[in-house]
C-alpha cells in the first residue's frame, strides 16, 4: 500500500535513542501525566515503542488499523515497512522533539522501532463535536436556520456546501504559541480585492500571542482600532450569511473551536442588514432595513430627548401632554436625569440576568421582572409612567439590530447621551451627535471608511446599504469593496424574457 511520506526537516534530532530513554524523556516533558500511554513491544529481539495521548485518539481505529497489523507482522519492524504496510494514509516521519510533543497533543500516534533515525506517526484524532443546530443569536424566519459549530471541519464543510466553486480559497494559518489554533481565511480568488486579503492575512500572521480563545477575540486583535466601541468586523454564526458576503467580495475568517465566523471589511450599515432582506420581496426588505436604522436612532436619542425636554425645554412638549407629565412626575423625588439613569440601569440588569439564566427561566425573568419592577417603581413614586414607556421603546429598538455586537454598542452609547442631555439639554445632545459623527468618520475596517457610502459618497452603493432594489437591478457588486470582478451578471441577457414559442 502506497503511503504519504511527509518528512519534517530536523532542527535538533533526538534519534536514534534507546526506548527506555525516550520514555523517560517524554514522561518528564508531560510531568508524568497518566494520559500519556507509552507501551513497549519486543519482536525479534528488537524493541518497538508506541506512544500517544489516550483521550485524543480513536481507540477502535488504533486497535484495528495499527496495533493488529503491527502485532501480526512477522518481518522486522522498520520505518519503511510501517509506512508501506500499516493501512493508514496519514503516515509521516519525524525526528524533532518539539514536533513530536505538538503532534501528540492533536491526536497522533507514534511508533518508534529502536535504532531508527526517525519515528513514524499516524493521525488518529478523536474529534468531539456537537450536532448541527439552529442559530441562537441570529434568529431568522426565512432562509436556512443551521448555525456554525465548534468544529472547524464541520464549518468548512458548510461553507463548501454553500459555495461549490473551485474559485473558493480556504487559506490556513496557525495562531498561538502555547495553544496553536488553526485559522482559515476564506475568500473568492477571482472576486476579492487582493489588498483586503493581504491585509487580513498579514494581521493574523503578525500576531504573537500565547493563545486565542475565540474568533471574536481574534477579531479584536486585528481590528483597525481597539479603542472604539463600534465593531469593525461582522461576527456571524450563520453559514448562509457568511457565504453570501464572501461571494460578494468580502474576506471571511473561521477558527478552530469557535462557533462564529467574522467578515470584513464592513461598514456601519452592514450591521443592520439581514439575510432575510434578500429572501423576502425587495419592498419589504427595504422597509425593514430602514426600520432598523430608525430604531437605532430612537434607541440612542429617545430617552435623552425626554430628559432634555423635561429638564430644560418644556416648550417642546404640547400643553395637554405637559399637564399629564406634570401630574405623573408630581410624586417623583428625583430629577429627570437621575430618574432616567436608574430606570436604564434596571433595564440593563434585567437584560443581563435574563441572558445569564437558563433559557426558560431567563425568558420568564425578563418578562415578569420588567412588568413587576416597572409597576412597583411607578406606584412607589420612584419614576413616572411616561418615562417607563420611553425606556421601553428605547429597549425594544435596541433589539432590532441583527448584530448582537451592534445592539450592545447602541445600549452603551445611550448612557453618555442621557448624561449630556441632563447636563446641557439639547445642546448636550447635539454635542454627543457631533462627537459620534466625527468618531465614525475616523473609523476604518481593513482600511475602508466605516461610513461608506455616505462618506465617501457612493450613490451606486446606496441600494446595497440603505435599501434594496429588485434583484434584476442589482447586477453589480458593491463598489466600496473594489472587487476584481464587479459584475454579478449581465442585466440585459439575464432579464430578457422570451415567450415559449420564440
Backbone torsions as a table, in degrees:
resi	resn	phi	psi	omega
1	UNK	NA	134.3	-176.9
2	UNK	-81.3	133.4	-175.9
3	UNK	-118.5	156.2	171.2
4	UNK	-82.6	132.4	-177.5
5	UNK	-118.8	75.7	178.8
6	UNK	-82.7	120.7	-175.9
7	UNK	-116.4	128.9	177.6
8	UNK	-86.3	134.9	177.2
9	UNK	-67.3	136.5	-175.5
10	UNK	-73.6	133.4	171.6
11	UNK	-105.2	-43.1	175.4
12	UNK	-151.0	81.6	-174.9
13	UNK	-65.5	138.8	177.5
14	UNK	-106.5	0.3	-177.4
15	UNK	-105.4	151.7	-0.9
16	UNK	-74.9	152.7	-176.5
17	UNK	-149.4	150.3	175.4
18	UNK	-66.5	144.2	-179.2
19	UNK	-60.2	-42.1	179.9
20	UNK	-63.6	-38.5	178.4
21	UNK	-68.1	-38.2	177.4
22	UNK	-63.3	-39.9	179.2
23	UNK	-64.1	-45.7	178.9
24	UNK	-61.9	-39.1	-178.8
25	UNK	-64.5	-47.6	-178.8
26	UNK	-67.1	-40.8	-179.9
27	UNK	-65.4	-33.3	176.7
28	UNK	-70.2	-36.0	178.5
29	UNK	-68.1	-35.5	-179.2
30	UNK	-95.4	12.8	176.9
31	UNK	54.2	42.7	179.3
32	UNK	55.9	38.2	178.4
33	UNK	-62.9	125.7	-178.8
34	UNK	-67.4	-16.3	179.3
35	UNK	-77.1	-14.1	175.0
36	UNK	-78.7	112.3	178.7
37	UNK	-96.4	119.3	179.4
38	UNK	-126.8	107.8	-176.2
39	UNK	-115.8	137.4	-179.4
40	UNK	-114.5	125.7	174.6
41	UNK	-112.4	155.4	178.0
42	UNK	-127.3	127.7	-177.3
43	UNK	-141.9	124.3	-178.6
44	UNK	51.2	47.8	177.2
45	UNK	58.8	26.4	178.2
46	UNK	-127.8	129.1	-178.9
47	UNK	-84.5	140.9	175.5
48	UNK	-130.4	129.6	-179.9
49	UNK	-104.1	135.9	172.6
50	UNK	-121.6	123.3	-177.2
51	UNK	-140.4	145.3	-177.0
52	UNK	-167.5	170.8	174.2
53	UNK	-94.5	124.5	-168.1
54	UNK	-58.9	-52.9	-173.1
55	UNK	-74.6	-7.5	-178.3
56	UNK	-92.5	-9.1	-168.7
57	UNK	-114.2	144.3	173.8
58	UNK	-77.0	107.1	-173.1
59	UNK	-65.2	-35.2	-179.3
60	UNK	-66.4	-43.1	178.4
61	UNK	-70.0	-34.7	176.9
62	UNK	-59.9	-44.1	-179.2
63	UNK	-68.8	-46.0	-172.3
64	UNK	-76.3	-44.8	-170.5
65	UNK	-99.5	-12.2	-178.6
66	UNK	-120.7	-56.8	-173.3
67	UNK	-68.3	-46.3	-178.8
68	UNK	-62.1	-51.9	176.9
69	UNK	-59.6	-34.1	-178.1
70	UNK	-69.3	-45.0	-177.1
71	UNK	-75.6	-23.8	178.1
72	UNK	-84.9	-6.0	-178.4
73	UNK	-74.1	129.0	-178.2
74	UNK	-94.7	-28.9	-179.9
75	UNK	-76.0	173.6	-179.5
76	UNK	-67.8	140.0	179.1
77	UNK	-81.0	122.0	174.0
78	UNK	-136.3	164.2	178.7
79	UNK	-60.5	-40.3	-178.7
80	UNK	-64.7	-43.6	-179.5
81	UNK	-68.8	-35.6	178.3
82	UNK	-63.9	-44.4	-179.6
83	UNK	-65.8	-32.4	-176.9
84	UNK	-84.0	-29.2	-169.3
85	UNK	-111.3	-20.7	177.3
86	UNK	-74.9	125.8	-174.6
87	UNK	-78.3	55.9	175.6
88	UNK	-133.1	136.7	-174.3
89	UNK	-90.6	1.8	-174.9
90	UNK	-102.5	19.8	-177.1
91	UNK	-66.3	139.8	177.9
92	UNK	-153.6	159.6	178.5
93	UNK	-113.8	144.7	180.0
94	UNK	-142.8	148.1	178.1
95	UNK	-133.6	9.4	-175.6
96	UNK	-109.7	130.9	-175.5
97	UNK	-64.0	-40.6	-179.6
98	UNK	-62.2	-41.3	178.8
99	UNK	-65.4	-40.0	-179.0
100	UNK	-63.9	-45.4	179.7
101	UNK	-63.0	-40.4	179.9
102	UNK	-65.9	-43.6	-176.6
103	UNK	-73.7	-28.1	174.9
104	UNK	-59.9	-36.7	-176.6
105	UNK	-76.8	-10.3	178.2
106	UNK	-114.0	21.4	168.6
107	UNK	94.1	22.3	177.0
108	UNK	-93.8	144.4	177.5
109	UNK	-106.8	131.9	-176.9
110	UNK	-109.6	140.4	175.8
111	UNK	-125.1	123.5	-178.6
112	UNK	-127.8	105.3	170.7
113	UNK	-74.2	126.2	-175.3
114	UNK	-58.2	134.7	179.5
115	UNK	100.1	-15.4	179.8
116	UNK	-74.8	156.6	-179.0
117	UNK	-87.1	-4.5	179.4
118	UNK	-147.1	166.9	172.7
119	UNK	-114.4	151.3	-178.3
120	UNK	-102.0	139.2	179.4
121	UNK	-125.8	149.6	176.1
122	UNK	-133.8	132.6	-179.5
123	UNK	-82.4	116.8	177.8
124	UNK	-132.1	46.4	-174.0
125	UNK	-63.4	132.9	174.4
126	UNK	-93.5	111.2	-174.5
127	UNK	-96.4	124.3	175.7
128	UNK	-100.0	125.4	-180.0
129	UNK	-152.0	151.3	176.6
130	UNK	-90.5	161.5	-179.6
131	UNK	-72.0	158.3	176.5
132	UNK	-62.9	139.5	-177.0
133	UNK	-142.5	176.5	178.6
134	UNK	-72.8	152.6	176.6
135	UNK	-66.3	139.9	-178.2
136	UNK	-97.3	-41.5	-173.4
137	UNK	-96.6	-13.5	179.2
138	UNK	-126.2	86.2	-177.0
139	UNK	-79.3	139.6	180.0
140	UNK	-129.9	148.9	171.7
141	UNK	-96.2	-43.8	179.0
142	UNK	-107.2	152.6	175.5
143	UNK	92.1	175.5	-179.8
144	UNK	-60.8	142.9	-177.8
145	UNK	-105.4	-10.4	-173.9
146	UNK	-66.9	148.1	-178.3
147	UNK	-122.0	161.2	174.1
148	UNK	-63.2	157.9	174.4
149	UNK	-120.2	-176.8	178.8
150	UNK	-77.4	-7.7	-179.7
151	UNK	-87.6	119.0	179.4
152	UNK	-65.2	-36.3	179.1
153	UNK	-62.1	-44.5	177.9
154	UNK	-62.4	-43.5	-179.2
155	UNK	-64.7	-39.9	177.6
156	UNK	-65.4	-37.2	176.6
157	UNK	-64.0	-39.8	178.0
158	UNK	-63.9	-39.7	178.5
159	UNK	-68.1	-43.2	178.1
160	UNK	-62.0	-37.4	178.6
161	UNK	-67.5	-34.5	179.8
162	UNK	-79.9	-29.6	179.9
163	UNK	-124.9	91.2	-177.9
164	UNK	-90.7	76.8	-176.0
165	UNK	-145.5	140.3	175.0
166	UNK	-72.5	-10.8	179.6
167	UNK	-78.9	-12.3	-179.1
168	UNK	-74.0	129.8	179.9
169	UNK	-111.2	130.3	177.0
170	UNK	-120.8	83.9	-172.5
171	UNK	-82.4	131.2	-174.3
172	UNK	-98.5	135.2	175.3
173	UNK	-139.2	140.3	175.3
174	UNK	-98.1	132.0	-178.3
175	UNK	-128.8	135.2	177.5
176	UNK	108.5	132.5	-179.5
177	UNK	-89.0	-46.6	-179.1
178	UNK	-79.2	-46.7	179.5
179	UNK	-122.3	85.6	-179.6
180	UNK	-64.5	134.5	177.8
181	UNK	-125.4	146.0	-179.9
182	UNK	-85.1	128.7	177.8
183	UNK	-119.0	138.0	178.4
184	UNK	-118.4	126.9	172.2
185	UNK	-93.6	124.0	-172.7
186	UNK	-114.8	126.0	178.0
187	UNK	-161.0	164.9	176.4
188	UNK	-95.0	120.6	-172.5
189	UNK	-61.7	-38.0	-176.0
190	UNK	-88.2	-1.4	-176.2
191	UNK	-119.9	-48.1	-172.9
192	UNK	-63.3	142.5	177.3
193	UNK	-69.3	129.8	-176.1
194	UNK	-62.4	-34.0	179.5
195	UNK	-63.0	-41.6	178.0
196	UNK	-64.6	-43.6	-179.8
197	UNK	-63.4	-45.9	-178.5
198	UNK	-64.8	-39.1	179.2
199	UNK	-64.4	-46.1	179.5
200	UNK	-62.0	-45.5	-179.7
201	UNK	-62.3	-45.6	-176.6
202	UNK	-64.4	-41.2	-178.9
203	UNK	-65.9	-37.7	179.6
204	UNK	-72.8	-41.9	179.9
205	UNK	-65.4	-30.8	-177.2
206	UNK	-79.5	-7.0	-179.9
207	UNK	-66.8	128.3	178.1
208	UNK	-123.3	76.5	-175.0
209	UNK	-125.9	160.5	179.8
210	UNK	-69.2	-46.8	-177.6
211	UNK	-156.8	155.1	174.4
212	UNK	-117.0	117.6	-173.8
213	UNK	-72.5	-36.8	-174.4
214	UNK	-158.6	166.7	179.4
215	UNK	-62.5	-33.6	178.6
216	UNK	-67.3	-28.0	175.6
217	UNK	-74.4	-43.3	175.7
218	UNK	-57.6	-40.9	179.7
219	UNK	-58.4	-40.8	-179.4
220	UNK	-69.6	-34.2	180.0
221	UNK	-63.0	-36.9	-170.6
222	UNK	-105.2	6.9	177.0
223	UNK	-65.8	155.9	179.2
224	UNK	-62.9	-39.4	179.3
225	UNK	-134.0	127.2	178.8
226	UNK	-96.0	2.0	-178.9
227	UNK	-90.2	-39.8	-175.2
228	UNK	-65.6	151.5	178.3
229	UNK	-84.0	-14.9	-177.8
230	UNK	-79.5	130.3	176.4
231	UNK	-69.0	141.3	-178.0
232	UNK	-108.5	-4.6	170.4
233	UNK	-128.6	150.8	-179.5
234	UNK	-94.5	117.6	177.8
235	UNK	-92.3	129.6	-177.3
236	UNK	-139.5	149.6	173.8
237	UNK	-108.2	7.5	-177.4
238	UNK	-101.0	115.9	177.8
239	UNK	-60.8	-34.4	-177.6
240	UNK	-68.2	-38.2	176.1
241	UNK	-67.0	-41.6	178.9
242	UNK	-58.9	-47.3	-178.3
243	UNK	-66.6	-40.5	-178.8
244	UNK	-62.4	-44.4	-178.8
245	UNK	-70.7	-33.2	177.2
246	UNK	-66.0	-43.5	178.1
247	UNK	-70.6	-14.9	175.6
248	UNK	-81.8	-11.2	177.4
249	UNK	117.0	1.4	179.0
250	UNK	-87.0	172.6	-178.4
251	UNK	-112.6	127.4	179.7
252	UNK	-108.4	158.2	179.6
253	UNK	-135.3	129.2	173.6
254	UNK	-119.3	149.5	-179.2
255	UNK	-136.6	143.8	176.7
256	UNK	-59.7	130.2	178.1
257	UNK	87.2	1.0	-178.2
258	UNK	-115.3	132.3	179.0
259	UNK	-87.1	17.8	180.0
260	UNK	-132.5	151.2	168.2
261	UNK	-117.6	159.0	173.9
262	UNK	-129.4	158.1	-169.5
263	UNK	-131.7	144.1	175.1
264	UNK	-155.4	163.6	-3.1
265	UNK	-76.3	156.0	179.6
266	UNK	-126.4	164.2	172.9
267	UNK	-120.5	173.1	177.5
268	UNK	-57.4	-36.6	-175.0
269	UNK	-74.8	-18.7	178.2
270	UNK	-62.2	-28.5	-174.9
271	UNK	-80.4	-3.3	177.0
272	UNK	-115.0	8.7	174.5
273	UNK	-93.3	144.6	176.2
274	UNK	-129.9	149.7	177.5
275	UNK	-64.4	-20.8	175.8
276	UNK	-64.2	-26.2	177.1
277	UNK	-61.1	-27.4	179.8
278	UNK	-84.2	-38.3	-173.9
279	UNK	-73.5	-27.1	-179.2
280	UNK	-96.4	173.2	179.2
281	UNK	-57.7	148.7	-174.1
282	UNK	-62.3	-33.4	179.9
283	UNK	-62.4	-49.4	-179.3
284	UNK	-67.2	-40.1	179.3
285	UNK	-60.3	-42.4	178.4
286	UNK	-65.7	-40.5	-179.7
287	UNK	-60.9	-47.8	-176.6
288	UNK	-70.7	-31.7	176.7
289	UNK	-66.5	-44.3	176.9
290	UNK	-64.0	-38.5	178.5
291	UNK	-58.2	-38.4	179.9
292	UNK	-67.1	-38.5	176.9
293	UNK	-62.9	-45.8	179.3
294	UNK	-61.6	-40.8	179.5
295	UNK	-63.3	-37.8	178.5
296	UNK	-62.8	-45.0	179.4
297	UNK	-62.8	-43.5	178.5
298	UNK	-61.2	-43.3	-177.8
299	UNK	-62.2	-36.6	-178.0
300	UNK	-79.8	-36.8	-167.4
301	UNK	-107.5	-19.7	-171.6
302	UNK	-63.3	-52.1	179.7
303	UNK	-64.7	-44.1	175.2
304	UNK	-58.6	-37.9	178.3
305	UNK	-64.5	-39.0	177.0
306	UNK	-62.2	-47.1	-178.5
307	UNK	-62.3	-43.2	-179.2
308	UNK	-65.4	-42.6	-177.6
309	UNK	-66.9	-44.6	-177.4
310	UNK	-71.6	-30.1	-176.4
311	UNK	-84.9	-43.9	-171.1
312	UNK	-124.5	-28.7	-165.8
313	UNK	-123.1	65.8	178.7
314	UNK	-62.1	-24.6	-177.6
315	UNK	-66.7	-16.0	178.6
316	UNK	-78.1	-16.7	-175.5
317	UNK	-96.4	128.5	176.6
318	UNK	-57.2	147.4	-174.4
319	UNK	-56.8	-48.6	179.3
320	UNK	-58.2	-40.0	179.8
321	UNK	-71.4	-30.9	179.6
322	UNK	-65.0	-37.3	178.0
323	UNK	-65.6	-45.7	178.5
324	UNK	-61.1	-41.5	-179.3
325	UNK	-65.3	-39.8	179.0
326	UNK	-64.1	-40.8	177.4
327	UNK	-65.7	-38.1	-179.2
328	UNK	-67.7	-33.9	-176.2
329	UNK	-94.6	0.9	-174.4
330	UNK	-59.8	-36.5	-176.1
331	UNK	-97.7	1.7	-177.2
332	UNK	-82.8	122.6	-175.5
333	UNK	-83.1	-10.3	-173.4
334	UNK	-101.3	149.8	172.1
335	UNK	-67.0	158.8	-176.6
336	UNK	-55.0	-37.5	-179.3
337	UNK	-61.1	-51.5	-178.9
338	UNK	-66.1	-38.0	178.9
339	UNK	-60.3	-45.7	-179.4
340	UNK	-67.0	-40.4	-179.9
341	UNK	-65.3	-39.0	178.8
342	UNK	-62.7	-46.0	-179.3
343	UNK	-66.4	-42.7	178.2
344	UNK	-61.9	-39.8	178.5
345	UNK	-64.5	-39.9	177.6
346	UNK	-63.7	-41.7	178.5
347	UNK	-61.5	-43.0	179.7
348	UNK	-67.1	-35.4	175.9
349	UNK	-62.6	-46.1	179.1
350	UNK	-62.6	-42.0	-178.8
351	UNK	-65.6	-43.4	-179.5
352	UNK	-68.9	-39.9	178.0
353	UNK	-64.0	-42.2	178.4
354	UNK	-63.6	-33.6	-179.9
355	UNK	-73.8	-31.1	-175.8
356	UNK	-88.0	-22.2	179.5
357	UNK	-78.9	160.9	174.4
358	UNK	-54.0	153.2	-168.8
359	UNK	-51.7	-54.9	-175.8
360	UNK	-65.7	-41.8	178.8
361	UNK	-67.6	-39.0	-179.2
362	UNK	-63.1	-42.1	178.2
363	UNK	-62.4	-44.8	179.0
364	UNK	-63.4	-41.2	-179.4
365	UNK	-62.2	-42.9	-178.5
366	UNK	-65.1	-44.7	-176.7
367	UNK	-73.2	-55.6	-176.9
368	UNK	-65.1	-43.9	-179.5
369	UNK	-60.2	-43.1	179.7
370	UNK	-62.8	-43.9	-179.0
371	UNK	-67.3	-49.3	-175.9
372	UNK	-64.4	-49.1	-177.0
373	UNK	-67.2	-40.2	178.9
374	UNK	-62.3	-47.0	179.6
375	UNK	-64.3	-41.4	-180.0
376	UNK	-65.6	-37.5	179.8
377	UNK	-65.4	-38.8	178.3
378	UNK	-67.5	-46.2	-178.0
379	UNK	-66.7	-31.0	179.6
380	UNK	-80.9	-5.8	179.2
381	UNK	78.5	17.5	179.6
382	UNK	-81.4	-20.9	-178.4
383	UNK	-155.2	166.5	178.4
384	UNK	-94.6	153.8	-179.5
385	UNK	-66.8	-30.9	179.7
386	UNK	-66.6	-40.2	178.9
387	UNK	-65.8	-32.6	176.2
388	UNK	-58.9	-43.2	179.0
389	UNK	-64.7	-43.8	-179.3
390	UNK	-62.4	-46.3	179.9
391	UNK	-63.8	-39.7	179.6
392	UNK	-63.1	-42.3	178.3
393	UNK	-64.6	-42.2	178.9
394	UNK	-62.0	-41.1	179.7
395	UNK	-66.5	-43.0	178.4
396	UNK	-62.6	-40.8	-178.9
397	UNK	-62.8	-33.5	-179.4
398	UNK	-70.6	-18.4	179.8
399	UNK	-82.4	-9.6	-173.6
400	UNK	-77.9	-16.8	179.6
401	UNK	-69.1	128.7	177.5
402	UNK	-63.8	-21.5	-179.3
403	UNK	-96.5	122.9	177.9
404	UNK	-63.5	-37.2	-179.2
405	UNK	-64.0	-41.8	179.5
406	UNK	-71.4	-36.1	175.5
407	UNK	-59.6	-40.7	177.2
408	UNK	-65.5	-40.1	178.4
409	UNK	-59.9	-45.8	179.6
410	UNK	-61.1	-40.9	179.8
411	UNK	-62.2	-41.2	-177.7
412	UNK	-71.5	-39.3	-178.4
413	UNK	-62.3	-31.1	-176.0
414	UNK	-60.1	-33.5	-176.7
415	UNK	-66.3	-51.5	177.1
416	UNK	-63.9	-30.3	177.6
417	UNK	-66.4	-38.9	177.2
418	UNK	-63.9	-42.5	-179.7
419	UNK	-63.8	-43.8	178.0
420	UNK	-62.4	-40.5	179.2
421	UNK	-65.4	-38.6	179.7
422	UNK	-70.2	-28.1	-177.8
423	UNK	-88.6	-39.0	-171.5
424	UNK	-126.9	2.4	178.5
425	UNK	70.8	-143.9	-178.8
426	UNK	-61.2	-34.7	178.3
427	UNK	-61.1	-40.2	177.4
428	UNK	-63.9	-39.7	177.8
429	UNK	-64.0	-42.7	178.7
430	UNK	-64.3	-37.4	175.8
431	UNK	-61.5	-43.5	178.3
432	UNK	-63.1	-41.9	179.1
433	UNK	-64.8	-43.5	178.9
434	UNK	-62.0	-41.8	178.4
435	UNK	-62.4	-43.0	179.3
436	UNK	-61.6	-44.5	-178.5
437	UNK	-64.3	-45.4	179.1
438	UNK	-61.8	-41.8	179.4
439	UNK	-63.8	-43.7	-179.8
440	UNK	-65.8	-33.1	178.2
441	UNK	-66.7	-25.2	-178.3
442	UNK	-88.0	-15.9	-177.0
443	UNK	-79.2	142.7	173.9
444	UNK	-133.0	158.3	175.3
445	UNK	-127.6	113.8	-171.3
446	UNK	52.5	34.8	178.6
447	UNK	84.3	-1.6	-179.6
448	UNK	-95.9	138.5	-179.1
449	UNK	-57.0	139.1	-173.5
450	UNK	-77.0	-23.8	-177.4
451	UNK	-99.7	11.0	174.7
452	UNK	-60.9	137.6	11.4
453	UNK	-94.7	8.5	176.7
454	UNK	-72.9	-42.1	176.4
455	UNK	-145.5	118.3	-7.1
456	UNK	-65.1	150.0	-172.7
457	UNK	-71.4	121.6	177.0
458	UNK	-133.0	91.5	-174.2
459	UNK	-65.7	-25.2	-179.5
460	UNK	-69.5	-18.7	-178.8
461	UNK	-98.5	1.6	-179.2
462	UNK	-62.2	-35.2	-178.4
463	UNK	-73.3	-6.0	177.1
464	UNK	-108.1	-9.3	-177.6
465	UNK	-115.6	-53.7	-173.3
466	UNK	-91.5	-28.1	-179.5
467	UNK	-157.0	-179.5	-178.8
468	UNK	-121.3	145.0	171.5
469	UNK	-107.2	165.5	174.2
470	UNK	-55.2	150.8	-175.7
471	UNK	-58.8	-32.3	-178.2
472	UNK	-73.9	-5.0	176.3
473	UNK	-108.5	7.2	179.6
474	UNK	-115.4	63.3	-176.2
475	UNK	-84.5	-10.0	-177.9
476	UNK	-116.3	149.7	172.2
477	UNK	-78.5	168.2	-177.3
478	UNK	-62.4	129.2	-178.9
479	UNK	-71.6	-24.8	-179.0
480	UNK	-63.2	-25.0	179.7
481	UNK	-80.8	-14.3	-176.5
482	UNK	48.3	55.8	-178.5
483	UNK	-70.3	156.1	176.2
484	UNK	-62.0	-41.7	178.4
485	UNK	-117.1	102.4	-176.0
486	UNK	-82.7	-10.7	-175.1
487	UNK	-97.9	122.2	176.0
488	UNK	-80.9	-39.9	176.5
489	UNK	-162.5	163.0	176.6
490	UNK	-85.7	116.2	-169.7
491	UNK	-60.6	-45.5	-174.3
492	UNK	-64.7	-41.5	-178.1
493	UNK	-73.3	-39.2	-174.5
494	UNK	-76.9	-25.3	-177.6
495	UNK	-101.8	2.8	179.7
496	UNK	-71.7	128.1	-177.6
497	UNK	-107.5	136.7	178.2
498	UNK	-124.3	143.8	173.4
499	UNK	-73.4	160.7	-174.8
500	UNK	-66.7	-22.4	-177.9
501	UNK	-94.6	4.2	179.4
502	UNK	-86.1	NA	NA
